[in-house]
Amino acid sequence: MEMKKKINLELKNRAPEEVTELVLDNCLCVNGEIEGLNDTFKELEFLSMANVELSSLARLPSLNKLRKLELSDNIISGGLEVLAEKCPNLTYLNLSGNKIKDLSTVEALTEMKMRKKRRKRKLVHLKDTRRRTTTRRRRMMMKRPVQKWEREKRRWAFHT
């Protein structure tokens, strides 16, 4: 079954604006791209597109309320930067079973997460008036997530 038909079945006589969960598992997408999903799904919080032969996220619409995205068992190998701009509130992402070979493709997602943390930290440190101390703290805060990411990369390399 094609993705457009599956979306129509999943809607069950509801308007796209009312849908909060959408499961499109095991349907076929033409040319490896998303079709039938558009900006009218404003309230969508959970989207599952597992095993749909998806290779590109370029046609993913802006889903500002999306928190969970299931993309397992597809043929995605890159282009994850799109998620940073289209799904800013994403907290869960499953990319298992895809053709990701380099950790550099996933690093785009960690940068998105770090940017959000930095914004929050800046708000917390507005009270500190001494420039020298603030600069040192910023460096330390920026260094910690990088060190954590380096540990994760070593752990991945060890298991593969």
The 8 nearest C-alpha neighbors of each residue, nearest first, counted from 0:
[[1, 26, 27, 2, 5, 4, 25, 3],
 [2, 0, 27, 4, 26, 3, 28, 5],
 [1, 3, 5, 4, 28, 26, 27, 6],
 [4, 2, 35, 6, 5, 1, 34, 7],
 [5, 3, 7, 6, 2, 1, 8, 0],
 [4, 6, 2, 8, 7, 3, 9, 1],
 [7, 5, 9, 3, 8, 4, 10, 2],
 [6, 8, 4, 10, 5, 9, 3, 11],
 [9, 7, 5, 6, 10, 11, 4, 12],
 [8, 10, 6, 11, 7, 5, 21, 22],
 [9, 11, 7, 13, 8, 12, 6, 15],
 [12, 10, 9, 13, 8, 7, 14, 6],
 [11, 13, 10, 14, 7, 8, 9, 15],
 [14, 12, 10, 11, 15, 17, 18, 16],
 [13, 15, 16, 17, 12, 10, 18, 40],
 [16, 14, 40, 17, 18, 39, 13, 10],
 [15, 17, 40, 14, 41, 18, 39, 42],
 [18, 16, 15, 14, 42, 19, 13, 40],
 [17, 19, 15, 16, 20, 43, 42, 40],
 [18, 20, 43, 44, 42, 45, 17, 21],
 [21, 19, 45, 18, 43, 46, 44, 22],
 [20, 22, 46, 45, 47, 23, 19, 9],
 [23, 21, 47, 24, 46, 48, 20, 9],
 [24, 22, 48, 47, 26, 5, 21, 25],
 [23, 25, 49, 48, 26, 22, 50, 47],
 [26, 24, 50, 51, 49, 23, 27, 48],
 [27, 25, 51, 0, 1, 2, 24, 23],
 [28, 26, 1, 51, 2, 0, 29, 52],
 [27, 29, 2, 31, 32, 1, 51, 33],
 [28, 30, 31, 32, 27, 1, 34, 33],
 [31, 29, 32, 28, 54, 53, 33, 52],
 [30, 32, 53, 54, 29, 28, 52, 55],
 [33, 31, 55, 30, 53, 28, 29, 34],
 [32, 34, 58, 28, 59, 36, 35, 31],
 [35, 33, 36, 3, 32, 2, 28, 58],
 [34, 36, 3, 37, 2, 33, 6, 4],
 [35, 37, 34, 33, 60, 38, 59, 40],
 [36, 38, 60, 39, 35, 40, 59, 61],
 [37, 39, 40, 60, 61, 41, 62, 36],
 [38, 40, 41, 37, 16, 15, 36, 42],
 [39, 41, 15, 16, 38, 43, 42, 37],
 [42, 40, 39, 16, 43, 62, 38, 64],
 [43, 41, 19, 40, 16, 64, 18, 44],
 [42, 44, 19, 65, 40, 41, 20, 18],
 [45, 43, 65, 19, 66, 64, 20, 42],
 [46, 44, 20, 67, 43, 65, 68, 66],
 [47, 45, 21, 68, 22, 20, 69, 67],
 [46, 48, 69, 22, 23, 68, 49, 24],
 [49, 47, 24, 23, 70, 69, 51, 22],
 [48, 50, 24, 71, 70, 51, 72, 47],
 [49, 51, 72, 25, 73, 52, 24, 71],
 [50, 52, 27, 25, 26, 53, 49, 28],
 [53, 51, 73, 50, 31, 74, 54, 28],
 [52, 54, 31, 73, 51, 74, 32, 55],
 [53, 55, 75, 31, 74, 32, 52, 73],
 [56, 54, 32, 57, 53, 75, 31, 78],
 [55, 57, 59, 58, 78, 32, 81, 33],
 [56, 58, 55, 59, 81, 78, 32, 33],
 [59, 57, 56, 33, 60, 32, 34, 55],
 [58, 60, 56, 57, 33, 61, 85, 36],
 [61, 59, 37, 38, 62, 58, 85, 36],
 [60, 62, 85, 38, 63, 86, 59, 84],
 [63, 61, 86, 65, 64, 85, 60, 41],
 [62, 64, 86, 65, 61, 87, 88, 85],
 [65, 63, 44, 62, 42, 43, 88, 66],
 [64, 66, 44, 62, 43, 63, 89, 45],
 [67, 65, 89, 90, 44, 88, 45, 91],
 [68, 66, 91, 45, 65, 92, 89, 90],
 [69, 67, 92, 46, 47, 45, 91, 70],
 [68, 70, 47, 93, 48, 92, 71, 49],
 [71, 69, 49, 48, 94, 93, 68, 47],
 [70, 72, 95, 94, 49, 96, 73, 93],
 [73, 71, 96, 50, 97, 49, 95, 70],
 [72, 74, 52, 97, 53, 50, 71, 75],
 [73, 75, 54, 97, 98, 53, 52, 76],
 [76, 74, 54, 97, 98, 73, 77, 55],
 [75, 77, 99, 98, 74, 97, 54, 100],
 [78, 76, 79, 104, 75, 99, 55, 105],
 [77, 79, 80, 81, 56, 55, 76, 104],
 [78, 80, 81, 77, 82, 104, 107, 105],
 [81, 79, 82, 78, 83, 107, 108, 84],
 [82, 80, 79, 83, 84, 85, 78, 57],
 [81, 83, 85, 86, 80, 84, 79, 87],
 [84, 82, 81, 80, 87, 86, 85, 111],
 [83, 85, 82, 81, 86, 87, 80, 61],
 [84, 86, 61, 82, 83, 62, 81, 87],
 [87, 85, 82, 63, 62, 88, 89, 84],
 [86, 88, 83, 89, 84, 63, 85, 82],
 [89, 87, 66, 86, 65, 64, 90, 63],
 [88, 90, 66, 86, 87, 65, 91, 67],
 [89, 91, 66, 67, 88, 92, 68, 65],
 [92, 90, 67, 89, 68, 66, 93, 69],
 [91, 93, 68, 69, 67, 94, 90, 70],
 [94, 92, 69, 70, 95, 71, 68, 91],
 [93, 95, 71, 70, 97, 92, 96, 69],
 [96, 94, 71, 97, 93, 72, 70, 73],
 [95, 97, 72, 71, 94, 73, 98, 74],
 [98, 96, 74, 73, 75, 72, 95, 99],
 [99, 97, 76, 74, 75, 100, 96, 73],
 [98, 100, 76, 97, 101, 75, 77, 104],
 [101, 99, 98, 102, 76, 104, 103, 97],
 [102, 100, 103, 104, 99, 105, 76, 77],
 [101, 103, 105, 104, 106, 100, 152, 99],
 [102, 104, 106, 101, 105, 107, 100, 77],
 [105, 103, 102, 106, 77, 101, 107, 79],
 [104, 106, 102, 107, 103, 108, 109, 79],
 [107, 105, 103, 109, 108, 104, 110, 102],
 [108, 106, 110, 105, 109, 80, 104, 111],
 [109, 107, 111, 106, 110, 105, 112, 83],
 [108, 110, 106, 112, 111, 107, 113, 105],
 [109, 111, 113, 107, 108, 112, 114, 106],
 [112, 110, 108, 114, 109, 113, 83, 107],
 [111, 113, 109, 115, 110, 114, 108, 116],
 [114, 112, 116, 110, 115, 111, 117, 109],
 [115, 113, 117, 111, 116, 112, 110, 118],
 [114, 116, 118, 113, 112, 117, 119, 111],
 [117, 115, 113, 119, 118, 114, 120, 112],
 [116, 118, 120, 114, 119, 115, 121, 113],
 [119, 117, 121, 115, 116, 120, 114, 122],
 [120, 118, 116, 122, 117, 121, 123, 115],
 [121, 119, 117, 123, 122, 118, 116, 124],
 [122, 120, 124, 118, 123, 119, 117, 125],
 [121, 123, 119, 120, 124, 125, 118, 126],
 [124, 122, 120, 121, 125, 119, 126, 118],
 [125, 123, 121, 126, 122, 127, 120, 133],
 [124, 126, 127, 122, 123, 121, 128, 120],
 [127, 125, 124, 128, 123, 122, 129, 121],
 [128, 126, 125, 124, 129, 133, 130, 132],
 [127, 129, 126, 130, 125, 133, 132, 124],
 [130, 128, 131, 132, 127, 133, 134, 126],
 [129, 131, 133, 132, 128, 134, 127, 135],
 [132, 130, 134, 133, 129, 135, 136, 128],
 [133, 131, 135, 134, 130, 129, 136, 127],
 [132, 134, 136, 130, 135, 131, 137, 129],
 [133, 135, 137, 131, 136, 132, 130, 138],
 [134, 136, 132, 138, 133, 137, 139, 131],
 [137, 135, 139, 133, 138, 134, 140, 132],
 [138, 136, 140, 134, 139, 135, 141, 133],
 [137, 139, 141, 135, 136, 140, 142, 134],
 [140, 138, 142, 136, 137, 141, 143, 135],
 [141, 139, 137, 142, 143, 138, 136, 144],
 [142, 140, 138, 139, 143, 137, 144, 145],
 [141, 143, 139, 145, 140, 144, 138, 146],
 [142, 144, 146, 145, 140, 141, 147, 139],
 [145, 143, 147, 146, 142, 148, 141, 140],
 [146, 144, 148, 142, 147, 143, 149, 141],
 [145, 147, 149, 143, 148, 144, 142, 150],
 [146, 148, 144, 150, 145, 149, 143, 151],
 [147, 149, 145, 151, 150, 146, 144, 152],
 [148, 150, 146, 152, 151, 147, 145, 153],
 [151, 149, 153, 147, 148, 152, 154, 146],
 [150, 152, 154, 148, 149, 153, 155, 147],
 [151, 153, 155, 149, 154, 150, 156, 148],
 [154, 152, 156, 150, 151, 155, 157, 149],
 [153, 155, 151, 157, 152, 156, 150, 158],
 [156, 154, 152, 158, 157, 153, 151, 159],
 [157, 155, 153, 159, 154, 158, 152, 151],
 [156, 158, 154, 155, 159, 153, 152, 151],
 [159, 157, 155, 156, 154, 153, 152, 151],
 [158, 156, 157, 155, 154, 153, 152, 100]]
